[in-house]
Amino acid sequence: LYAINPDGTLEWIYKTSSNIYGAPAIGEDGVIYIGSWDYDLHAINPDGTEKWKFETGFSVSTSPAIDGDGVIYFGSHDDYLYALNPDGTEKWRFTTGDSVLSSPSIDIADTIFVGSDDSNLYALNPDGTEKWRFLTGNIVRSSPLIDSDGTIYIGSFDNYFYAINPDGTERWRFATGN
């Protein structure tokens, strides 16, 4: 992970032991969170030093999401969505039926939305319990987008783009053709 100064010069490099595919998230305190294929979520201090790392059961490709309390949410190829406290301890984990390559999104009510390779979009309560799930016809790797009216938008490998109501019912779907 590279930190680049506004003038384009290198500030620091943080090295993981494998590839990084997701984008970093930055907490209000400036701590940077990034997943890696080394099975870890890394917490990096603003000066580029390691704060902590949390090991999952497989690769982490998603970009983390951070709620107002500093809880970090991210998915892993080990079929879990994780919630970590700001100190790096596990708050909870939620199992889906397959890999979680979708980056989670959080709405104003602190509902966490994430797609899974099990073809579902999940809506989870802040305590990690399932609120509802929406089944598509194939894997969901796109990251949910939440509109100001609460509508959730996702794409699926079933060649549809979905608009889902806040209660988990389908508002509409659009055939993308591929």
OpenMM code with the backbone's topology and positions (N, CA, C; nanometers):
from openmm import Vec3, app, unit

residues = "LEU TYR ALA ILE ASN PRO ASP GLY THR LEU GLU TRP ILE TYR LYS THR SER SER ASN ILE TYR GLY ALA PRO ALA ILE GLY GLU ASP GLY VAL ILE TYR ILE GLY SER TRP ASP TYR ASP LEU HIS ALA ILE ASN PRO ASP GLY THR GLU LYS TRP LYS PHE GLU THR GLY PHE SER VAL SER THR SER PRO ALA ILE ASP GLY ASP GLY VAL ILE TYR PHE GLY SER HIS ASP ASP TYR LEU TYR ALA LEU ASN PRO ASP GLY THR GLU LYS TRP ARG PHE THR THR GLY ASP SER VAL LEU SER SER PRO SER ILE ASP ILE ALA ASP THR ILE PHE VAL GLY SER ASP ASP SER ASN LEU TYR ALA LEU ASN PRO ASP GLY THR GLU LYS TRP ARG PHE LEU THR GLY ASN ILE VAL ARG SER SER PRO LEU ILE ASP SER ASP GLY THR ILE TYR ILE GLY SER PHE ASP ASN TYR PHE TYR ALA ILE ASN PRO ASP GLY THR GLU ARG TRP ARG PHE ALA THR GLY ASN".split()
positions = [
    Vec3(0.0863, -0.1165, 0.0000),
    Vec3(0.0000, 0.0000, 0.0000),
    Vec3(0.0904, 0.1220, 0.0000),
    Vec3(0.0653, 0.2127, -0.0917),
    Vec3(0.1479, 0.3325, -0.1046),
    Vec3(0.0730, 0.4552, -0.0531),
    Vec3(0.1426, 0.5376, 0.0238),
    Vec3(0.0897, 0.6681, 0.0631),
    Vec3(0.1660, 0.7721, -0.0174),
    Vec3(0.0935, 0.8515, -0.0919),
    Vec3(0.1529, 0.9506, -0.1804),
    Vec3(0.1163, 1.0894, -0.1295),
    Vec3(0.2153, 1.1763, -0.1186),
    Vec3(0.1935, 1.3145, -0.0766),
    Vec3(0.1197, 1.3927, -0.1854),
    Vec3(0.0567, 1.5048, -0.1492),
    Vec3(-0.0145, 1.5859, -0.2486),
    Vec3(0.0727, 1.6326, -0.3647),
    Vec3(0.2044, 1.6423, -0.3421),
    Vec3(0.2934, 1.6851, -0.4513),
    Vec3(0.3409, 1.5678, -0.5375),
    Vec3(0.2895, 1.4460, -0.5096),
    Vec3(0.3230, 1.3303, -0.5904),
    Vec3(0.4431, 1.2511, -0.5424),
    Vec3(0.5039, 1.2913, -0.4322),
    Vec3(0.6182, 1.2169, -0.3787),
    Vec3(0.5690, 1.1079, -0.2840),
    Vec3(0.6518, 1.0066, -0.2690),
    Vec3(0.6185, 0.8940, -0.1825),
    Vec3(0.6366, 0.9316, -0.0363),
    Vec3(0.5312, 0.9059, 0.0449),
    Vec3(0.5422, 0.9289, 0.1895),
    Vec3(0.5867, 0.8008, 0.2594),
    Vec3(0.5198, 0.6876, 0.2296),
    Vec3(0.5579, 0.5593, 0.2864),
    Vec3(0.4988, 0.4455, 0.2062),
    Vec3(0.5511, 0.3241, 0.2323),
    Vec3(0.5001, 0.2000, 0.1743),
    Vec3(0.4733, 0.1041, 0.2892),
    Vec3(0.3570, 0.0412, 0.2862),
    Vec3(0.3248, -0.0650, 0.3816),
    Vec3(0.3156, -0.1936, 0.3011),
    Vec3(0.3922, -0.2940, 0.3401),
    Vec3(0.3997, -0.4185, 0.2646),
    Vec3(0.3230, -0.5292, 0.3363),
    Vec3(0.2307, -0.5919, 0.2614),
    Vec3(0.1655, -0.7133, 0.3087),
    Vec3(0.2404, -0.8303, 0.2458),
    Vec3(0.2054, -0.9512, 0.2844),
    Vec3(0.2771, -1.0662, 0.2294),
    Vec3(0.2071, -1.1268, 0.1073),
    Vec3(0.1061, -1.0573, 0.0530),
    Vec3(0.0401, -1.1035, -0.0692),
    Vec3(-0.0271, -0.9852, -0.1378),
    Vec3(-0.1048, -1.0147, -0.2406),
    Vec3(-0.1687, -0.9113, -0.3223),
    Vec3(-0.2780, -0.8370, -0.2458),
    Vec3(-0.3007, -0.7127, -0.2891),
    Vec3(-0.4093, -0.6290, -0.2389),
    Vec3(-0.5007, -0.5994, -0.3571),
    Vec3(-0.6317, -0.6268, -0.3402),
    Vec3(-0.7263, -0.6026, -0.4486),
    Vec3(-0.8314, -0.4975, -0.4144),
    Vec3(-0.8649, -0.4790, -0.2897),
    Vec3(-0.9673, -0.3827, -0.2512),
    Vec3(-0.9075, -0.2454, -0.2257),
    Vec3(-0.9930, -0.1486, -0.2154),
    Vec3(-0.9515, -0.0131, -0.1812),
    Vec3(-0.9439, 0.0006, -0.0291),
    Vec3(-0.8571, 0.0865, 0.0202),
    Vec3(-0.8502, 0.1063, 0.1651),
    Vec3(-0.9676, 0.1902, 0.2146),
    Vec3(-0.9963, 0.1766, 0.3430),
    Vec3(-1.0914, 0.2637, 0.4123),
    Vec3(-1.0121, 0.3359, 0.5208),
    Vec3(-1.0502, 0.4596, 0.5483),
    Vec3(-0.9788, 0.5392, 0.6473),
    Vec3(-1.0761, 0.5803, 0.7563),
    Vec3(-1.0421, 0.5457, 0.8815),
    Vec3(-1.1247, 0.5808, 0.9958),
    Vec3(-1.1109, 0.7286, 1.0313),
    Vec3(-1.2008, 0.7749, 1.1171),
    Vec3(-1.1971, 0.9160, 1.1599),
    Vec3(-1.0671, 0.9522, 1.2284),
    Vec3(-1.0001, 0.8524, 1.2885),
    Vec3(-0.8731, 0.8766, 1.3564),
    Vec3(-0.7532, 0.8672, 1.2622),
    Vec3(-0.7792, 0.8469, 1.1324),
    Vec3(-0.6723, 0.8393, 1.0336),
    Vec3(-0.6153, 0.7001, 1.0123),
    Vec3(-0.6622, 0.6006, 1.0892),
    Vec3(-0.6144, 0.4638, 1.0705),
    Vec3(-0.6680, 0.4120, 0.9368),
    Vec3(-0.5816, 0.3431, 0.8627),
    Vec3(-0.6137, 0.2918, 0.7303),
    Vec3(-0.6355, 0.1415, 0.7409),
    Vec3(-0.7426, 0.0927, 0.6773),
    Vec3(-0.7766, -0.0496, 0.6802),
    Vec3(-0.7735, -0.1038, 0.5378),
    Vec3(-0.7031, -0.2158, 0.5208),
    Vec3(-0.6918, -0.2773, 0.3892),
    Vec3(-0.6842, -0.4283, 0.4045),
    Vec3(-0.7539, -0.4988, 0.3173),
    Vec3(-0.7473, -0.6443, 0.3153),
    Vec3(-0.6403, -0.6914, 0.2191),
    Vec3(-0.5973, -0.8156, 0.2358),
    Vec3(-0.4937, -0.8721, 0.1497),
    Vec3(-0.5203, -1.0203, 0.1285),
    Vec3(-0.4603, -1.0731, 0.0252),
    Vec3(-0.4696, -1.2165, -0.0002),
    Vec3(-0.3814, -1.2950, 0.0953),
    Vec3(-0.3176, -1.2279, 0.1904),
    Vec3(-0.2434, -1.2977, 0.2960),
    Vec3(-0.3364, -1.3425, 0.4085),
    Vec3(-0.4688, -1.3314, 0.3857),
    Vec3(-0.5766, -1.3716, 0.4772),
    Vec3(-0.6022, -1.2693, 0.5876),
    Vec3(-0.5370, -1.1547, 0.5837),
    Vec3(-0.5466, -1.0573, 0.6921),
    Vec3(-0.6178, -0.9291, 0.6508),
    Vec3(-0.6845, -0.8683, 0.7490),
    Vec3(-0.7227, -0.7281, 0.7387),
    Vec3(-0.6168, -0.6531, 0.8178),
    Vec3(-0.5545, -0.5548, 0.7547),
    Vec3(-0.4467, -0.4779, 0.8166),
    Vec3(-0.4987, -0.3418, 0.8611),
    Vec3(-0.4630, -0.3037, 0.9820),
    Vec3(-0.4884, -0.1684, 1.0323),
    Vec3(-0.3534, -0.0981, 1.0354),
    Vec3(-0.3448, 0.0156, 0.9666),
    Vec3(-0.2181, 0.0852, 0.9476),
    Vec3(-0.2303, 0.2259, 1.0061),
    Vec3(-0.1373, 0.2610, 1.0915),
    Vec3(-0.1335, 0.3953, 1.1484),
    Vec3(-0.1083, 0.4979, 1.0377),
    Vec3(-0.1477, 0.6237, 1.0600),
    Vec3(-0.1270, 0.7265, 0.9570),
    Vec3(0.0197, 0.7432, 0.9138),
    Vec3(0.1141, 0.7003, 0.9983),
    Vec3(0.2554, 0.7114, 0.9612),
    Vec3(0.3064, 0.5894, 0.8840),
    Vec3(0.2175, 0.4929, 0.8536),
    Vec3(0.2547, 0.3769, 0.7736),
    Vec3(0.2990, 0.2558, 0.8534),
    Vec3(0.2954, 0.2644, 0.9850),
    Vec3(0.3330, 0.1496, 1.0676),
    Vec3(0.2091, 0.0650, 1.0976),
    Vec3(0.2329, -0.0626, 1.1246),
    Vec3(0.1221, -0.1530, 1.1544),
    Vec3(0.0641, -0.1228, 1.2913),
    Vec3(-0.0679, -0.1100, 1.2969),
    Vec3(-0.1374, -0.0952, 1.4248),
    Vec3(-0.1757, -0.2341, 1.4763),
    Vec3(-0.2407, -0.3126, 1.3911),
    Vec3(-0.2746, -0.4515, 1.4189),
    Vec3(-0.3147, -0.5176, 1.2886),
    Vec3(-0.3263, -0.6499, 1.2912),
    Vec3(-0.3847, -0.7225, 1.1788),
    Vec3(-0.4704, -0.8346, 1.2340),
    Vec3(-0.5753, -0.8662, 1.1580),
    Vec3(-0.6719, -0.9675, 1.1976),
    Vec3(-0.6728, -1.0757, 1.0913),
    Vec3(-0.6496, -1.2005, 1.1329),
    Vec3(-0.6432, -1.3114, 1.0382),
    Vec3(-0.7798, -1.3760, 1.0183),
    Vec3(-0.8155, -1.3946, 0.8923),
    Vec3(-0.9377, -1.4654, 0.8551),
    Vec3(-0.8994, -1.6050, 0.8080),
    Vec3(-0.9974, -1.6784, 0.7565),
    Vec3(-0.9711, -1.8134, 0.7100),
    Vec3(-0.9286, -1.8226, 0.5654),
    Vec3(-0.9285, -1.7093, 0.4934),
    Vec3(-0.8894, -1.7115, 0.3527),
    Vec3(-0.8654, -1.5675, 0.3076),
    Vec3(-0.8497, -1.5469, 0.1797),
    Vec3(-0.8142, -1.4163, 0.1239),
    Vec3(-0.9219, -1.3107, 0.1504),
    Vec3(-0.8770, -1.1855, 0.1584),
    Vec3(-0.9659, -1.0704, 0.1760),
    Vec3(-0.9490, -0.9804, 0.0540),
    Vec3(-1.0555, -0.9699, -0.0271),
    Vec3(-1.0513, -0.8881, -0.1489),
    Vec3(-1.1389, -0.7642, -0.1398),
    Vec3(-1.2245, -0.7569, -0.0392),
    Vec3(-1.3220, -0.6483, -0.0319),
    Vec3(-1.2605, -0.5225, 0.0273),
    Vec3(-1.3263, -0.4116, 0.0016),
    Vec3(-1.2914, -0.2858, 0.0662),
    Vec3(-1.3720, -0.2762, 0.1950),
    Vec3(-1.3088, -0.2429, 0.3064),
    Vec3(-1.3825, -0.2347, 0.4324),
    Vec3(-1.4791, -0.1162, 0.4356),
    Vec3(-1.5797, -0.1271, 0.5204),
    Vec3(-1.6708, -0.0175, 0.5518),
    Vec3(-1.6601, 0.0067, 0.7019),
    Vec3(-1.6733, 0.1325, 0.7431),
    Vec3(-1.6596, 0.1697, 0.8842),
    Vec3(-1.7849, 0.2446, 0.9260),
    Vec3(-1.8463, 0.2012, 1.0385),
    Vec3(-1.9664, 0.2707, 1.0850),
    Vec3(-1.9290, 0.3865, 1.1778),
    Vec3(-2.0283, 0.4568, 1.2273),
    Vec3(-2.0074, 0.5739, 1.3121),
    Vec3(-1.9400, 0.5445, 1.4443),
    Vec3(-1.9439, 0.4188, 1.4893),
    Vec3(-1.8769, 0.3792, 1.6134),
    Vec3(-1.7361, 0.3265, 1.5890),
    Vec3(-1.6923, 0.3292, 1.4625),
    Vec3(-1.5586, 0.2806, 1.4292),
    Vec3(-1.5505, 0.1313, 1.4060),
    Vec3(-1.6651, 0.0608, 1.4004),
    Vec3(-1.6648, -0.0823, 1.3724),
    Vec3(-1.6329, -0.1018, 1.2248),
    Vec3(-1.5430, -0.1963, 1.1963),
    Vec3(-1.4959, -0.2221, 1.0607),
    Vec3(-1.5634, -0.3482, 1.0092),
    Vec3(-1.6232, -0.3406, 0.8893),
    Vec3(-1.6914, -0.4536, 0.8266),
    Vec3(-1.6195, -0.4890, 0.6970),
    Vec3(-1.5972, -0.6178, 0.6754),
    Vec3(-1.5341, -0.6623, 0.5518),
    Vec3(-1.5656, -0.8093, 0.5298),
    Vec3(-1.5573, -0.8524, 0.4052),
    Vec3(-1.5834, -0.9905, 0.3699),
    Vec3(-1.4557, -1.0638, 0.3354),
    Vec3(-1.4674, -1.1969, 0.3297),
    Vec3(-1.3533, -1.2815, 0.2988),
    Vec3(-1.3972, -1.3972, 0.2092),
    Vec3(-1.2996, -1.4559, 0.1429),
    Vec3(-1.3256, -1.5744, 0.0623),
    Vec3(-1.3620, -1.6941, 0.1507),
    Vec3(-1.3547, -1.6804, 0.2825),
    Vec3(-1.3894, -1.7899, 0.3744),
    Vec3(-1.5385, -1.7938, 0.4077),
    Vec3(-1.6210, -1.7196, 0.3332),
    Vec3(-1.7678, -1.7199, 0.3428),
    Vec3(-1.8225, -1.6358, 0.4586),
    Vec3(-1.7410, -1.5495, 0.5169),
    Vec3(-1.7870, -1.4682, 0.6297),
    Vec3(-1.7829, -1.3194, 0.5980),
    Vec3(-1.8772, -1.2476, 0.6584),
    Vec3(-1.8673, -1.1033, 0.6736),
    Vec3(-1.8253, -1.0825, 0.8181),
    Vec3(-1.7179, -1.0076, 0.8373),
    Vec3(-1.6638, -0.9825, 0.9705),
    Vec3(-1.6988, -0.8421, 1.0174),
    Vec3(-1.7168, -0.8300, 1.1486),
    Vec3(-1.7280, -0.7006, 1.2147),
    Vec3(-1.6197, -0.6981, 1.3222),
    Vec3(-1.5296, -0.6004, 1.3125),
    Vec3(-1.4209, -0.5874, 1.4094),
    Vec3(-1.4360, -0.4579, 1.4868),
    Vec3(-1.4050, -0.4636, 1.6147),
    Vec3(-1.3979, -0.3434, 1.6968),
    Vec3(-1.2757, -0.2625, 1.6539),
    Vec3(-1.2714, -0.1328, 1.6855),
    Vec3(-1.1578, -0.0502, 1.6452),
    Vec3(-1.0220, -0.1007, 1.6958),
    Vec3(-1.0216, -0.1807, 1.8029),
    Vec3(-0.8946, -0.2331, 1.8548),
    Vec3(-0.8517, -0.3629, 1.7858),
    Vec3(-0.9279, -0.4081, 1.6858),
    Vec3(-0.8918, -0.5270, 1.6096),
    Vec3(-0.9491, -0.6566, 1.6622),
    Vec3(-1.0268, -0.6510, 1.7691),
    Vec3(-1.0914, -0.7716, 1.8201),
    Vec3(-1.2208, -0.7971, 1.7432),
    Vec3(-1.2548, -0.9243, 1.7322),
    Vec3(-1.3758, -0.9606, 1.6586),
    Vec3(-1.4994, -0.9276, 1.7396),
    Vec3(-1.5927, -0.8563, 1.6764),
    Vec3(-1.7216, -0.8269, 1.7386),
    Vec3(-1.8188, -0.9398, 1.7059),
    Vec3(-1.8254, -0.9770, 1.5789),
    Vec3(-1.9054, -1.0899, 1.5328),
    Vec3(-1.8638, -1.1256, 1.3912),
    Vec3(-1.9108, -1.2418, 1.3470),
    Vec3(-1.8957, -1.2817, 1.2073),
    Vec3(-2.0265, -1.3447, 1.1639),
    Vec3(-2.0615, -1.3213, 1.0386),
    Vec3(-2.1851, -1.3745, 0.9818),
    Vec3(-2.1474, -1.4632, 0.8645),
    Vec3(-2.1997, -1.5850, 0.8632),
    Vec3(-2.1673, -1.6769, 0.7553),
    Vec3(-2.2696, -1.6677, 0.6428),
    Vec3(-2.2174, -1.6626, 0.5217),
    Vec3(-2.3015, -1.6714, 0.4030),
    Vec3(-2.2758, -1.8090, 0.3429),
    Vec3(-2.3391, -1.8401, 0.2343),
    Vec3(-2.3233, -1.9715, 0.1751),
    Vec3(-2.2040, -1.9863, 0.0829),
    Vec3(-2.1266, -1.8781, 0.0643),
    Vec3(-2.0111, -1.8840, -0.0256),
    Vec3(-1.9250, -1.7597, 0.0001),
    Vec3(-1.8233, -1.7412, -0.0811),
    Vec3(-1.7289, -1.6298, -0.0643),
    Vec3(-1.7990, -1.4951, -0.0632),
    Vec3(-1.7409, -1.4007, 0.0107),
    Vec3(-1.7901, -1.2632, 0.0151),
    Vec3(-1.6850, -1.1749, -0.0522),
    Vec3(-1.7109, -1.1410, -0.1786),
    Vec3(-1.6214, -1.0544, -0.2548),
    Vec3(-1.6828, -0.9171, -0.2779),
    Vec3(-1.8043, -0.8985, -0.2335),
    Vec3(-1.8739, -0.7705, -0.2379),
    Vec3(-1.8277, -0.6876, -0.1187),
    Vec3(-1.7998, -0.5610, -0.1421),
    Vec3(-1.7667, -0.4728, -0.0302),
    Vec3(-1.8959, -0.4306, 0.0383),
    Vec3(-1.8991, -0.4312, 0.1723),
    Vec3(-2.0223, -0.3960, 0.2419),
    Vec3(-2.0529, -0.2465, 0.2343),
    Vec3(-2.1809, -0.2152, 0.2497),
    Vec3(-2.2294, -0.0776, 0.2589),
    Vec3(-2.3169, -0.0667, 0.3827),
    Vec3(-2.3246, 0.0528, 0.4398),
    Vec3(-2.4007, 0.0756, 0.5628),
    Vec3(-2.4972, 0.1915, 0.5386),
    Vec3(-2.6246, 0.1719, 0.5767),
    Vec3(-2.7215, 0.2804, 0.5595),
    Vec3(-2.7304, 0.3665, 0.6861),
    Vec3(-2.8177, 0.4661, 0.6845),
    Vec3(-2.8262, 0.5599, 0.7970),
    Vec3(-2.8809, 0.4951, 0.9241),
    Vec3(-2.9488, 0.3801, 0.9113),
    Vec3(-2.9990, 0.3067, 1.0276),
    Vec3(-2.8972, 0.2025, 1.0758),
    Vec3(-2.7757, 0.2061, 1.0216),
    Vec3(-2.6677, 0.1125, 1.0540),
    Vec3(-2.6955, -0.0301, 1.0089),
    Vec3(-2.7831, -0.0484, 0.9109),
    Vec3(-2.7999, -0.1795, 0.8485),
    Vec3(-2.6820, -0.2011, 0.7554),
    Vec3(-2.6243, -0.3207, 0.7599),
    Vec3(-2.5094, -0.3541, 0.6772),
    Vec3(-2.5587, -0.4395, 0.5618),
    Vec3(-2.5207, -0.4032, 0.4398),
    Vec3(-2.5601, -0.4763, 0.3196),
    Vec3(-2.4352, -0.5332, 0.2544),
    Vec3(-2.4442, -0.6610, 0.2124),
    Vec3(-2.3307, -0.7234, 0.1445),
    Vec3(-2.3812, -0.8347, 0.0544),
    Vec3(-2.3166, -0.8492, -0.0606),
    Vec3(-2.3478, -0.9572, -0.1525),
    Vec3(-2.2570, -1.0759, -0.1278),
    Vec3(-2.2972, -1.1919, -0.1805),
    Vec3(-2.2195, -1.3141, -0.1631),
    Vec3(-2.2223, -1.3961, -0.2913),
    Vec3(-2.1235, -1.4810, -0.3050),
    Vec3(-2.1224, -1.5734, -0.4183),
    Vec3(-2.2306, -1.6800, -0.4053),
    Vec3(-2.3068, -1.6810, -0.2961),
    Vec3(-2.4213, -1.7716, -0.2835),
    Vec3(-2.5467, -1.7132, -0.3486),
    Vec3(-2.5310, -1.6032, -0.4237),
    Vec3(-2.6369, -1.5381, -0.5021),
    Vec3(-2.7298, -1.4499, -0.4207),
    Vec3(-2.6966, -1.4229, -0.2953),
    Vec3(-2.7816, -1.3397, -0.2102),
    Vec3(-2.7202, -1.2038, -0.1820),
    Vec3(-2.8087, -1.1065, -0.1639),
    Vec3(-2.7739, -0.9804, -0.0988),
    Vec3(-2.8268, -0.9942, 0.0433),
    Vec3(-2.7419, -0.9699, 0.1415),
    Vec3(-2.7807, -0.9795, 0.2824),
    Vec3(-2.7956, -0.8412, 0.3426),
    Vec3(-2.8968, -0.8269, 0.4276),
    Vec3(-2.9134, -0.7094, 0.5120),
    Vec3(-2.8972, -0.7577, 0.6557),
    Vec3(-2.8002, -0.6996, 0.7265),
    Vec3(-2.7701, -0.7429, 0.8628),
    Vec3(-2.7906, -0.6289, 0.9606),
    Vec3(-2.8378, -0.6640, 1.0789),
    Vec3(-2.8488, -0.5687, 1.1884),
    Vec3(-2.7097, -0.5418, 1.2452),
    Vec3(-2.6922, -0.4304, 1.3181),
    Vec3(-2.5605, -0.3995, 1.3753),
    Vec3(-2.5062, -0.5063, 1.4704),
    Vec3(-2.5942, -0.5933, 1.5233),
    Vec3(-2.5470, -0.7003, 1.6121),
    Vec3(-2.5087, -0.8272, 1.5364),
    Vec3(-2.5153, -0.8235, 1.4022),
    Vec3(-2.4746, -0.9371, 1.3208),
    Vec3(-2.5843, -1.0357, 1.2883),
    Vec3(-2.7059, -1.0081, 1.3301),
    Vec3(-2.8179, -1.0960, 1.2961),
    Vec3(-2.8740, -1.0569, 1.1596),
    Vec3(-2.9295, -1.1571, 1.0927),
    Vec3(-2.9849, -1.1328, 0.9598),
    Vec3(-3.1188, -1.0614, 0.9697),
    Vec3(-3.1317, -0.9546, 0.8932),
    Vec3(-3.2570, -0.8804, 0.8834),
    Vec3(-3.3409, -0.9405, 0.7704),
    Vec3(-3.2793, -0.9574, 0.6552),
    Vec3(-3.3404, -1.0240, 0.5404),
    Vec3(-3.2315, -1.0576, 0.4396),
    Vec3(-3.2706, -1.1396, 0.3414),
    Vec3(-3.1821, -1.1687, 0.2284),
    Vec3(-3.2652, -1.1641, 0.1014),
    Vec3(-3.1982, -1.1253, -0.0058),
    Vec3(-3.2632, -1.1164, -0.1371),
    Vec3(-3.1871, -1.2069, -0.2321),
    Vec3(-3.2565, -1.3053, -0.2895),
    Vec3(-3.1942, -1.4031, -0.3772),
    Vec3(-3.1996, -1.3560, -0.5225),
    Vec3(-3.0819, -1.3523, -0.5864),
    Vec3(-3.0740, -1.3254, -0.7297),
    Vec3(-3.0513, -1.4585, -0.8001),
    Vec3(-3.0277, -1.4548, -0.9292),
    Vec3(-3.0086, -1.5779, -1.0044),
    Vec3(-2.8646, -1.6228, -1.0179),
    Vec3(-2.7689, -1.5487, -0.9573),
    Vec3(-2.6287, -1.5861, -0.9669),
    Vec3(-2.5499, -1.5043, -0.8637),
    Vec3(-2.4183, -1.5180, -0.8636),
    Vec3(-2.3352, -1.4550, -0.7611),
    Vec3(-2.3495, -1.3028, -0.7605),
    Vec3(-2.3315, -1.2436, -0.6423),
    Vec3(-2.3392, -1.0986, -0.6244),
    Vec3(-2.2033, -1.0512, -0.5745),
    Vec3(-2.1263, -0.9933, -0.6644),
    Vec3(-1.9954, -0.9395, -0.6273),
    Vec3(-1.9938, -0.7878, -0.6273),
    Vec3(-2.0969, -0.7266, -0.6816),
    Vec3(-2.0995, -0.5808, -0.6813),
    Vec3(-2.1260, -0.5310, -0.5393),
    Vec3(-2.0776, -0.4139, -0.5120),
    Vec3(-2.0989, -0.3536, -0.3797),
    Vec3(-2.2304, -0.2790, -0.3810),
    Vec3(-2.3130, -0.2989, -0.2789),
    Vec3(-2.4435, -0.2326, -0.2767),
    Vec3(-2.4299, -0.0804, -0.2704),
    Vec3(-2.5138, -0.0143, -0.3461),
    Vec3(-2.5246, 0.1317, -0.3420),
    Vec3(-2.6593, 0.1630, -0.2790),
    Vec3(-2.6614, 0.2536, -0.1830),
    Vec3(-2.7845, 0.2864, -0.1116),
    Vec3(-2.8239, 0.4291, -0.1466),
    Vec3(-2.9448, 0.4448, -0.2003),
    Vec3(-2.9970, 0.5746, -0.2388),
    Vec3(-3.0490, 0.6489, -0.1159),
    Vec3(-3.0736, 0.7781, -0.1293),
    Vec3(-3.1211, 0.8596, -0.0169),
    Vec3(-3.2580, 0.8151, 0.0335),
    Vec3(-3.3370, 0.7462, -0.0503),
    Vec3(-3.4675, 0.6956, -0.0060),
    Vec3(-3.4589, 0.5538, 0.0504),
    Vec3(-3.3366, 0.4995, 0.0622),
    Vec3(-3.3178, 0.3668, 0.1190),
    Vec3(-3.3149, 0.2537, 0.0180),
    Vec3(-3.3377, 0.2838, -0.1093),
    Vec3(-3.3320, 0.1805, -0.2122),
    Vec3(-3.1879, 0.1297, -0.2246),
    Vec3(-3.1737, -0.0022, -0.2351),
    Vec3(-3.0417, -0.0647, -0.2488),
    Vec3(-3.0282, -0.1117, -0.3932),
    Vec3(-2.9155, -0.0797, -0.4563),
    Vec3(-2.8892, -0.1195, -0.5944),
    Vec3(-2.7715, -0.2155, -0.5983),
    Vec3(-2.7889, -0.3262, -0.6719),
    Vec3(-2.6803, -0.4227, -0.6911),
    Vec3(-2.6890, -0.4823, -0.8312),
    Vec3(-2.5758, -0.5303, -0.8775),
    Vec3(-2.5715, -0.6100, -0.9989),
    Vec3(-2.5444, -0.7543, -0.9612),
    Vec3(-2.5845, -0.8453, -1.0484),
    Vec3(-2.5610, -0.9874, -1.0256),
    Vec3(-2.5080, -1.0498, -1.1542),
    Vec3(-2.4388, -1.1619, -1.1397),
    Vec3(-2.3909, -1.2353, -1.2559),
    Vec3(-2.5060, -1.3015, -1.3313),
    Vec3(-2.6309, -1.2829, -1.2868),
    Vec3(-2.7464, -1.3341, -1.3603),
    Vec3(-2.7890, -1.2382, -1.4713),
    Vec3(-2.7084, -1.1340, -1.4946),
    Vec3(-2.7295, -1.0355, -1.6012),
    Vec3(-2.8443, -0.9387, -1.5726),
    Vec3(-2.8674, -0.9141, -1.4418),
    Vec3(-2.9667, -0.8142, -1.4027),
    Vec3(-2.9042, -0.7140, -1.3062),
    Vec3(-2.9566, -0.5922, -1.3156),
    Vec3(-2.9265, -0.4869, -1.2199),
    Vec3(-3.0552, -0.4667, -1.1412),
    Vec3(-3.0446, -0.4738, -1.0063),
    Vec3(-3.1628, -0.4742, -0.9203),
    Vec3(-3.1755, -0.3464, -0.8384),
    Vec3(-3.3005, -0.3044, -0.8188),
    Vec3(-3.3362, -0.2039, -0.7195),
    Vec3(-3.4193, -0.2766, -0.6147),
    Vec3(-3.3737, -0.2715, -0.4894),
    Vec3(-3.4368, -0.3469, -0.3813),
    Vec3(-3.4856, -0.2484, -0.2755),
    Vec3(-3.6095, -0.2654, -0.2350),
    Vec3(-3.6682, -0.1803, -0.1314),
    Vec3(-3.5996, -0.2045, 0.0025),
    Vec3(-3.6077, -0.1074, 0.0946),
    Vec3(-3.5456, -0.1248, 0.2265),
    Vec3(-3.5967, -0.2452, 0.3062),
    Vec3(-3.7142, -0.2981, 0.2700),
    Vec3(-3.7667, -0.4166, 0.3390),
    Vec3(-3.7228, -0.5474, 0.2735),
    Vec3(-3.6402, -0.5396, 0.1689),
    Vec3(-3.5881, -0.6594, 0.1041),
    Vec3(-3.6697, -0.7099, -0.0130),
    Vec3(-3.7733, -0.6379, -0.0523),
    Vec3(-3.8526, -0.6775, -0.1687),
    Vec3(-3.7974, -0.6099, -0.2944),
    Vec3(-3.8190, -0.6743, -0.4067),
    Vec3(-3.7709, -0.6197, -0.5329),
    Vec3(-3.8561, -0.5019, -0.5771),
    Vec3(-3.7922, -0.3913, -0.6091),
    Vec3(-3.8615, -0.2760, -0.6668),
    Vec3(-3.8683, -0.2935, -0.8179),
    Vec3(-3.7547, -0.3235, -0.8776),
    Vec3(-3.7470, -0.3527, -1.0203),
    Vec3(-3.6139, -0.4190, -1.0518),
    Vec3(-3.6055, -0.4725, -1.1737),
    Vec3(-3.4798, -0.5274, -1.2247),
    Vec3(-3.4659, -0.4847, -1.3694),
    Vec3(-3.3406, -0.4687, -1.4104),
    Vec3(-3.3112, -0.4276, -1.5478),
    Vec3(-3.2191, -0.5334, -1.6089),
    Vec3(-3.2568, -0.5855, -1.7256),
    Vec3(-3.1755, -0.6852, -1.7952),
    Vec3(-3.0590, -0.6152, -1.8636),
    Vec3(-2.9372, -0.6525, -1.8244),
    Vec3(-2.8181, -0.5888, -1.8798),
    Vec3(-2.7664, -0.6590, -2.0048),
    Vec3(-2.8036, -0.7838, -2.0245),
    Vec3(-2.7608, -0.8589, -2.1410),
    Vec3(-2.6318, -0.9347, -2.1202),
    Vec3(-2.5590, -0.9015, -2.0174),
    Vec3(-2.4353, -0.9727, -1.9874),
    Vec3(-2.3853, -0.9272, -1.8515),
] * unit.nanometer
topology = app.Topology()
chain = topology.addChain("A")
for resn in residues:
    res = topology.addResidue(resn, chain)
    for name in ("N", "CA", "C"):
        topology.addAtom(name, app.Element.getBySymbol(name[0]), res)
